[in-house]
Amino acid sequence: MKDPTICFVIPYFGRWPFWFEFFLESCRRNATINWLIFTDCEVPDSGPQNVRFVPIAYADYCALVSSKLFITFRPDNAYKLCDIKPALGAVHEAELSKYDFWAFGDIDVVYGDLRAYFTARRLSRKDLFATHARRISGHLCLLRNTPLMRNAFRCIPNWQARYEDQRHHALDEGAFSRLFIRHKNWPEPLRRFAARFNPWARCSEFIETHSTYTLHDDGRRVVPDAWFYRDGCLTNSELGAQALPYLHFMVWKNEAWKGVPPQALLGGAGLPAAGTWRVDKDGWHAMVE
């Protein structure tokens, strides 16, 4: 079965975070997947061939969104772009025309072997792939590139007004999730029974990939002590040898790494390209096997 084509669309404005080389290297090692990044940041000299940077001013990007969605989109804070993630397939329909799937996501992540997780067989079964069990994750969501899925966001109640509002509503993980997964706090057997009557639920997959926390069967939510990257394969200290599709290091970024000089966290020059390293609350480290 042939691998479907996939493209991530990520608008990002401001300045690149200090870990950006690790993000890019993990893109490079997923060579059969593409990334399309709209940005006002400096384009890296040696970016991966499968990552295309589109230089654009923030105001111009907002104007593009306005023209494509027929709304007035002028947020003061670029964080508001999170709300429009479900609409990126419609905004960039022309750029995505040759792809079978499109994805939205963040750059505070490191990808493992995405093809090992999003296999051709898996992608043949559904139209939306969420990486949490009971909600869509803003840091990675994969959608089939069809008119239905590109425009699913239009079913969000009052989406125009909420997009035009300056406030960040977390629509990507909240209101958009509720189209596909309802009654999430009901007992699981009852929720699954009700989902049979929701066509959005029938075309979607919600499976926990343990990208931010490891969620154990006994209900514990644990931040692994460390993650390990070996030539494109990601594992962590909680799940042993189980290969995982990606790491979202939000917790360390917002807590342990806050206020620490970036150079103290990066593990030395050349580490991203080395292809083997460990990351934990103290940053990145060379790993000797």
Residue pairs with C-beta under 8 A, 6 or more apart in sequence:
1 120
1 121
1 124
2 120
3 32
3 115
3 120
4 100
4 101
4 120
4 123
5 34
5 98
5 99
5 100
5 101
6 33
6 34
6 99
6 100
6 101
6 102
6 103
6 114
6 118
6 142
7 33
7 34
7 35
7 36
7 95
7 96
7 99
7 101
7 102
7 103
8 33
8 34
8 35
8 36
8 102
8 103
8 104
8 105
9 36
9 38
9 88
9 89
9 92
9 95
9 96
9 102
9 103
9 104
10 35
10 36
10 37
10 38
10 104
10 105
10 106
10 107
11 37
11 38
11 39
11 61
11 81
11 88
12 37
12 38
12 39
12 41
12 107
13 39
13 40
13 41
13 58
13 61
13 78
13 81
14 40
14 41
14 78
15 41
16 41
16 42
16 44
17 107
17 108
18 262
18 265
18 266
19 108
19 249
19 265
19 266
19 284
20 44
20 107
21 272
22 110
22 272
22 279
22 284
23 107
23 108
23 109
23 110
24 44
24 47
24 48
24 51
24 272
25 48
25 272
25 273
25 275
26 109
26 110
26 111
26 112
26 229
26 232
26 246
27 33
27 35
27 48
27 50
27 51
27 111
28 48
28 49
28 50
28 51
29 111
29 113
29 231
29 232
29 275
30 50
30 111
30 113
30 114
30 115
30 232
31 48
31 49
31 50
32 50
32 115
33 50
33 114
33 115
34 50
34 51
34 52
34 99
35 50
35 51
35 52
36 52
36 54
36 92
36 95
36 96
37 51
37 52
37 53
37 54
38 54
38 56
38 61
39 53
39 54
39 55
39 56
40 55
40 56
40 57
40 58
43 53
43 55
44 53
47 53
56 64
58 78
62 73
62 74
62 75
63 73
64 91
65 71
65 73
65 84
65 87
65 91
66 72
66 73
66 74
68 90
68 91
68 93
69 84
69 87
69 90
69 91
69 160
69 163
71 160
71 163
71 164
72 164
73 84
73 163
73 164
75 81
75 166
76 166
77 166
77 168
79 168
80 166
80 167
80 168
82 138
82 168
82 170
82 171
82 172
83 162
83 163
83 168
83 169
83 170
83 171
83 172
84 91
84 163
84 171
85 104
85 138
85 141
85 172
85 176
86 104
86 152
86 153
86 156
86 171
86 172
86 176
87 153
87 163
88 102
88 104
89 96
89 102
89 143
89 145
89 149
89 150
89 151
90 150
90 151
90 153
92 102
93 150
96 102
96 145
99 145
100 123
100 144
100 145
101 123
101 142
101 143
101 144
101 145
102 142
102 143
102 145
102 150
103 140
103 141
103 142
103 143
104 138
104 140
104 141
104 172
105 138
105 139
105 140
105 141
106 138
106 139
106 140
106 248
108 139
108 248
108 249
108 250
108 253
109 139
109 140
109 211
109 246
109 247
109 248
109 249
110 227
110 229
110 234
110 246
110 247
110 249
110 279
111 234
111 245
111 246
112 229
112 232
112 233
112 234
112 243
112 244
112 245
112 246
112 247
113 232
113 233
113 234
113 243
113 245
114 245
114 246
116 233
116 243
116 245
117 209
117 243
117 244
117 245
118 129
118 142
118 245
122 129
122 205
123 129
123 142
123 144
125 205
126 144
126 203
126 204
126 205
127 143
127 144
127 146
127 148
127 149
127 203
127 204
128 136
128 141
128 142
128 143
128 144
128 149
128 152
128 180
128 203
128 204
128 205
129 141
129 142
129 143
129 204
129 205
130 136
130 137
130 141
130 177
130 180
130 181
130 204
130 205
130 206
130 207
131 137
131 139
131 140
131 141
131 207
131 208
131 209
131 211
131 245
131 246
132 206
132 208
132 209
133 206
133 207
133 208
133 215
134 181
134 184
134 206
135 173
135 174
135 177
135 181
135 184
135 206
136 172
136 173
136 176
136 177
136 180
137 173
137 211
137 248
138 170
138 172
138 173
139 211
139 212
139 246
139 248
139 250
140 211
140 245
140 246
140 248
141 172
143 149
143 150
143 152
152 176
152 179
152 200
153 159
153 171
153 176
155 179
155 200
156 162
156 171
156 175
156 176
156 179
157 175
159 171
159 175
162 169
162 171
162 175
163 171
169 175
179 200
180 198
180 200
180 201
180 204
180 206
181 195
181 201
181 204
181 206
182 191
182 194
182 195
182 198
182 201
183 190
183 191
183 194
184 191
186 194
195 201
195 202
196 202
208 215
209 244
209 245
209 246
210 236
210 238
210 239
210 244
211 244
211 245
211 246
211 247
211 248
212 223
212 248
212 249
212 250
212 251
213 221
213 222
213 223
213 251
214 221
214 222
214 223
214 224
214 236
214 238
214 239
215 221
216 222
222 238
223 251
223 252
224 236
224 237
224 238
224 239
225 237
225 238
225 280
225 281
226 236
226 237
226 278
226 279
226 280
227 234
227 235
227 236
227 237
227 247
227 249
227 278
227 279
227 280
228 234
228 235
228 236
228 237
228 277
228 278
228 287
229 275
229 276
229 277
229 278
229 279
230 275
230 276
230 287
230 289
231 275
231 276
232 275
233 243
234 243
234 244
234 245
234 246
234 247
235 241
235 242
235 243
235 244
236 244
236 247
247 279
249 279
252 279
252 280
252 281
255 281
256 281
256 282
257 265
257 281
257 283
260 283
264 283
265 282
265 283
265 284
266 283
266 284
267 277
267 283
267 284
267 285
267 286
268 286
271 277
271 284
271 286
274 286
276 286
276 287
276 289
277 284
277 285
277 286
277 287
278 284
278 285
278 286
278 287
279 285
